[in-house]
Amino acid sequence: MNTGTKLSAPISVNLELTADCNLRCFFCFCPTEPYQKRYVSIPSQKRFDNLIKILHLLKKSGVLEARFFGGEFSLIKEWKEIMSEAKRLGFFISFVSNGTLFSSEDIDFIKSIGMIECGVSLHGLKDVHDKVTGVDGSFDLAVNSIQKLQNIGVEVAILFTPNKINLETFEEFIVSVNKEYGIKNVCMNRLYKGDGSYGELTMGDYLKILEMIHRIRINYGFPVNLIDSFPRCKVPVKYWKYLLYCAQGIAFGQINYLGEVKNCASLSVGIGNIFEDDLSVIWEKKLADFRTFKHLPLSCRLCPTFCGGGCIASRTMKNNFIADEFIKLPVEENFLESIFITLKNYFKKWIFQVTTTPNGFKNKKIDNYPVLNKQYKIRKESENCYVGLFDGKGMLILDQFGVDAIKLMNGKNSLEDIGLALNCSIEEVESFARTVL
């Protein structure tokens, strides 16, 4: 039976500086009534003090990454001071932004703190993007910031939200931004249910999106993925490798300037307040039921390729712990149906394994003097369990062997030296090295 990984606290946290934004994307959930009810107006100094205190509480709880978030976080005039404190405390730092407000001085500051990656929203070609955001010129401003960030060595992921306005031109958009602006990474979000005033996407729309992604990957080798969890059992196997997992409630959470904690950024409901309870207590107790996955049908809990049951925010922003809009609720699926779906999923997993071209990971050649030259941070969870956050790799669960091996991968020790130090074979060292290098 599938269950959720239990961590003492999230690894990465969205630090929500504000729910305000200078753009008016018609599908955005931030201006909706359920979301706005979470906020009260407080003086800017109080907001600043809260955010600094939150950073210290996150550090105490073992959080490894602080991602600046909104609304549009750069609307807050003190954002650089807050980011500087995050850097001083030793966090990995990233942000999600619409990219329209950064000055040259802001870009210089971002370079000075050594930021590695960030996300900037871009929802189509110029006319389409400006129509989506409701602000003329927003495309040019965003692209200008993207190019400046790329010029200082920051890896920029484009965050694209498909909708009825930009869906048909998505493929053209990808080819254009890659050719004209050198953009190399696009992450597609899901369109969440709003107030019914705009056209929501159907399963047919998502299948069309996945086919576009498939063609783009095959024809151009361009890395596009659907990053918000999507139920794998509902799409053809050939699309599975384009569907990423969501770590909400496991390794990822969000905290706003009032201290309210959410397991999912897109929900309007929280699970506690970091000013009232320790984050580790909130993360353990308030998410205990979530980790049982009883909010999902039995076929999900038995699934051999468990995707987390899709996205809990896709059906509604008002309730936590609920199945994806495209799969059934537990009460809607009978036992025989669950067994049939489970058997079908085992067959689809087999098809995936025998038809997917290996990516070379298992055969990746490891240098005889391996060196881990990427940034990483590691947190101890229990006696023989550690969790690490690695630049370019994301989260990895490690045991003591892994932690010791990483320390020895300094370019001075050979594979044989590391094997002798850890009392293991060279093959075991090479196998582990492939997971982190």
N, C-alpha and C positions, 0 to 999 in steps of 0.2 A: 504494500500500500504506500503510495507516495505521501511524503510529509515534507514540511518546509525545514530548511536548515536553520538551526537555532544559533544566533550570534548574540553576544552580550550587548551589542550596540551596532548601529549601522556603520558601514565603512565610509560611505559617501553621503553627504547631506547637502541638499539645496538650501541655501540661506536666502530666504525671501525678504529682500530689503523693502519692497513695496508691492502693492497690487496695482498701482497706477502705471499707465503707459502713454507714450506720446503718439502711438498709432492706434488705428481703430479696426483691426482685423475683425471681420464680421462674425467669425466663428469662435472667437476667443471666449473662454469661460470666465476670465477674471472679472469682467463687468457684470456678470449675471448675479441675480439677487441672492441665491444660496451662497455664492462665493463671497460676495461683499458683506454679508452678515457676519462673517468671521472677523471683520476689522473694525477697530475704533480709531478715531483720530487722536494722535498723541503729539506733543511738542517734538520738534526735530532733535533736540538735545536728549530727550528721553529715548527716542528711537535709537540714536547713536549709542547711548549708554547700554540699552538693552542688547543691541547687536554685539557689542564688545563683550558683554557678560556671557552671551550665548556662545561666542567663540571659545571662551575659557571653559565653559561647561562641556562643550563638545570635546575639547582637548582632554579634559579630565576623564571623559567617558571612553576615550580611545578612538574617536572618529579620525579618519586619516585624510579625508578630502573635504574641502569646503567649496561648493559651487555657487557663485553669486547669481541670483535669480530674481525674477519679478513676477508680474508686470515687467517693467524695464528698470533694472537695478541702477543704471547710470543716471537716472533722474535724481537720485539721492546725492546731494552735493558732497557728502562725506564718504562716498564709496571707496575712494583711494586710501583714506585713513583706515577704514575698516579692513580693506584688503591687505594693507601693510601689516596690520596686527595679525591677520591670519597667516601671513608669511612669517612673521616673527615667531609665532607659535609652532611653526613647522608643518602646517598643512600643505598638501597638494592643493593648488588653487586653479579653478577653472571658472567659466561663466557661460550663461546663455543670454543672448542679447539680440535686439533687432538691428544693432550696428549703425544706428543713424546719428548718434550723439557724440561719438568719440572725436576728440580734437587730436592734433599732432602731439600735444603734450601728454594726452591720455595714452596714446600709443607708446610714447617713450617710457611712461610709467610702467605699462604692462611689460615692456621689455626688461625694465630694471628689476622687476621682481621674479624674472625667470619663468614666466608662464609657458607651459608646453602646448596646451590645447584649449580650445573653446568651441562654442557653438553659436552660429549666427543664423537667424531665420531669414529665409529667402523662399518666396512662394510662387515663383514663376518668372518668366521673362518680364522686361521692364513694365510694359502696359498692364500685364496681368498682375504682377506683384503690387503695383501701385493701386490697382482696383481692389485687390484683396485687403490691403492695409488701409485704404481710404485716404491716403496721403500722397499727393503727387511729389515725385522726387525721392521717395523713400528707397527705391531700388538703387539709384545712383549713390546715395549716401551709404547704404549697406555694402555695396560692392566696393566702394572706396575704402571702407574700413577693413573689409576682408583682404583686399590686396595689401594694405599697410601691415596688417597682422601677419600675413604670409611672408612679407618682406623681412620681418624681424624674427622669423623662425617659429612662429606659432602655428600649429596645425589647426586649421579651421574646418569644422564639420558644418556643412550646410544643413539646416533643419527645415524640411519641407513638409507642410501639412496639405494633403490632397483634399480637394473639394470640387464642387460642381463647376467652379470658374476655371480652375487651373488643370483639371484632370487630363483633358484632351491634349494639352500642349506640354505635358511632362517630359516626354521623350525629347522633344525639340529643345526644351529648357536645359536638360542635362548635357546634351551635345554642345550647346551654345556656351554655357558657363565654363565647361571644361576647356573649350577651344579658345575663348576670348579672355577668360580671367584666370585660367590655370587652376580652377577648383577641382580637387581630386577626391573629395569624400562627401557624399550626400546621404543623410539619414532621414528617412521618411517617418513621420509620426502618424498616428491615427487621428481621424476626425471624431471628436467626442460629441455625444448628444447634447444639444443646446436647448433652446426654448421652442424649437420647432419652426423658427422663422427662416431657416435656411435648409437647403436640401441635404439630407443626411445620406451617407454612402451605403450602398447595398453590398451584399456579398458579391454580386456580379461586378460592381465597381472595383472591389478589391482584387478579384480575379483578373480584371483588366489591368490593374496596377501591377500585379505580380508578373503578368506576361510582359509588360513594358520593362520591368526590372530585368527579367530574364533576357530579353533582347539586348538591352543596354550592356549587361554583363558579358553576353556572348559576343556581340558585335564590336564593342569598344573596350572591354575589359575594365569598365568603370565600376568602382565599388559602391553600389547602392544597396541599402538594406531597409527593411521595414523594422524599425527599432522598438515599437510598442508591441508587446506580446500579442500574438495572433494565434488562434487555435489551429494547430497543424492538421488535425484530423479533418478539417473542412476544406483543405486545398490539396491539389495534386502534389505528389512527392517531389517532383522536379523543382518546386518552389521552396522546399523546406530550408535549403541552405541560405535563403535570403531573409529568413525570419529569425530575428534575434530574441533573446529572453529578457524579461523584465525582473529586476532585483528588488522591486518595491516590497517593503515589509520584511525583507531578508537582509540585504546589504545596503539598501538605499532608503532614505527618508527625506522629509522636508520640514523646516522650521521657519516660521515667520518672525517678524520683529517683535511680536507680542509673546513669543516663546511657545506658541502652539505647535505641536508635533503632528505630522501626518505621515502615514506610510506610503501614500501616493500623492504626487504633486497635483494631479488633476481633480482630486476629490474636494468637496466642500466641507467634509467632516474630519475632525481630528481625533487623536487617540490620547491626548494628554497635554500637559504644559511643562516645559523643562524648568520653569521657575517654581513649580510646585512639587514636582517629583523628579528623581534622578532619571536620566535618559535610559539607563540600563533597566530600571524597573518598568518604565513605560514600554520599552521594547520587548521585555520578557513577558509581562503580565497581559498587556493590552493586545498583544498579537499571538497569544497562546492558541486561541481558537482558530485564528487565520492559518497557523501552521499545520493544523489538522486537515485543511482543505475540505471540510465538510460542507462548505458553501458551494462546492462543485459536485456534479453528478458522479456516480460511482465509476463510470467509464474513464473519467479524468484521473481519479485516484488510483486506478489500475493501469493507466496508460504506460506503455514501455518507452515512449518518447515524450515524457511529460513536459509541457510547455508552460505550466503554471495555470492552465485553464484559460488562457487568453488574458484579456485585460478587464480588471474589475471596474474600471471607470467607463468602459465602452457602453454599458447599459444605462447608467445614470451616475451623476456626480454627487447625488444626495445620500447614497447608502454605501457603506463599506462592505467588503467581503461578499461579493456576488459574482455569479458566473458571467462570462463574456456574452455580449448580445447575440452572438451567432451560435451559441451552444445552449442546451437545455438547462433549466434549473433542476436541482436534485429531485424535486417532487414531480417533475415532468417526465422523468426517465425511469421505466420499469426495469426490473432485474434482468430479464431476458434480453432486453434492448442493450443494457450495459455490457453484458457478456458478449453479445454480437459485435458491438462497437470495439470492445477490447481486442477480440480476436482479429478483427479487421485492422486495427492499429498495429498489432504484431506483424501482420503480413506486410503492411505498408512500411514498417521499419526495416524488414528484410529487403524489400524492394529498394529502399533508400541506400542501404548498405552495399548492395551488389551493383547498383547503377551509378553511384556517386563517384566521380573521378577523385582519387586521392589528391590532397593538396600538397603532398610532399613533406608534411610534418613528420611522419614516422621515419622518413628517410633523410631528414635534414642532417647535413654533415656538421659535426661539432668539431671545432678546432681542438687540437691536442692540449692547448693551454687556454681553456675557456675563460672568458671574462664577461661579467654581467655589467655592461656599461650604461644601462638604463636606470632611471630613477625608480626607487621602490621604497615602500614602507611596510613594516610587518608588526602585527599586534598579536600578543599571546591570548588565546581563548581559554585553554585548559592545559593540563599537564603535558600532553603530547599533540596539541592542536594549535595551530597558528593560522591567522588569515593575513594575506598580503595584498597590497595594491601595487601593480606594476605598470609603468608607463608602456603603453602599446599592447598590454596583455589583459589589463583589468584585474579582477579579483581572482586569487588562487588560494585554495586551502592547502596548508602545508603541515607536515609532521616535523619532529625534531631533526630527522635526517635531511629534509629539505632545507631547513634553516641553516644547518651546519654546512651543507653543500654550497649554498649561496655565498656564505662567508669565505669559502675556499676558492670560489670562482673569481679570482682576482688577476688572472693572467700570469701569475707566477707559479701556480701549481698545475702540473700535468694531470690528465685524466687518471693516470696510474697513481699519482701522488694522492689525489682526492679519494680514490678507491681504497688505498691503503689506510688513509686517515679515518675513513668511515667504515672500514672493514666490509667492503662490498666490491662487486666486480666493476670493471670498466664499463660494461654494457649497462649496468644499473645507473652509473653516473651519467652516461650519455643519454639514457632514456629520460632522466630527470631534467638534464640540461635543456632538452628540446622543449620542455614545458615553460621554461622561463627566459630562454635566450631568443 
